[in-house]
Amino acid sequence: MVYMSNHLFQDPWSPNSVFYVNEKHYLMWNSMGQDGRLAGPKSVWEIPVDPYMLGNVTICFPGAEWAVLCDGKEHLHVLYTPSRVAGEPWLCYHSLNLGKNNSCYILHAIHRSMPGSQQIDCIVSSVDDKSYLPEDFTFPQKSTFIAVLEWISLSCAQNIQVWTKKRTRKLASPSFPEYAAIDNVGDAICVISQGHFVMFYDSNGLSKPEKVQEQDPKPPLYTYIQTPKDITVYFRLPQHIKKADIQIKFLPLQIEVSLQGKCVLSGRLGNYINTGESSWIMDGEKLEVILSKSETGLMWQELVKGNIQGEELMDPALINEIHSRLAHLTSETEVIFYTYTSGNVKCHKIVKIYSMFYNTVKA
């Protein structure tokens, strides 16, 4: 028996229209009229697939008259969809065998009209075994499974409507993307992911597989913890440094920290401080700089404007406070903070794990 998660797909070109797949594998249309009543449902297309080979169907609407449907397993369909607002029948102009045995999904698609031709680009995602990569491809991570993005370009003459596959590009990463989309021009894709995506295949020819050199992350120059009242900045001091070797200049919106005549931190602060209440202490091989906030309760977005050499650490007292505030929502909710890297910027997220549903929701 095949289990399928069904979804409603809203038409961005006609927001009152939605589509779904029924138990007989028909694609159904429904729409809400101005009086608030549903106008459907109507069958607009039958998915041509063995019911036992049908996965989780995904649909993208790259244009007002075009849709791209993935049956979740093997096939990608280019569909002509005239008058979607009225639930008119759809016509399949092209079906592409993806050659996959595992589940796959459409993440994004766009349609472009050019002189004498038109083109549809789409991104199909899947999770594959690492053996899916070419033997001569060097992938630095040691993970067994990889996330694969297949960027497929289809084209046809403007008035013939015979679609052909123009180009295929494939990218891999050790982590599944949080977001992936093709730009409006169709010559680049934007991917947000915790892992780096590397292109390992291009039907137009890939001279050399990309190689990503893993680099050991540099330790932060400083760390800091902020509370509603102040910010404490920590520096690790070189050996044999003396108190006289430390010079710190406090201004209402500026700071400058120098060690043995060398400036290690200088710039515009994230907000105003009380210079008379700000101070610093030397504790062994550690320097602590305490900045007293002028506006109590304001949490700064960054310590020094544009400076990415430091790392913010979460205050345990603040974590406990947020946890207590959210605890009343459900007794089976645990709040977890974790840090991830986006480029050179450290970001913090709150993950709420609802154990009774085994879902992870990112807030």
Salt bridges, closest charged atoms under 4 A:
ASP11 OD2 - ARG84 NE 2.66
ASP71 OD2 - HIS75 ND1 3.35
ASP121 OD1 - ARG112 NH2 3.58
ASP128 OD2 - LYS100 NZ 3.67
GLU150 OE1 - LYS100 NZ 3.96
GLU178 OE1 - LYS349 NZ 3.04
GLU178 OE2 - LYS362 NZ 3.54
ASP202 OD2 - ARG167 NH2 2.56
GLU288 OE2 - LYS286 NZ 3.47
GLU321 OE2 - ARG325 NH2 2.49
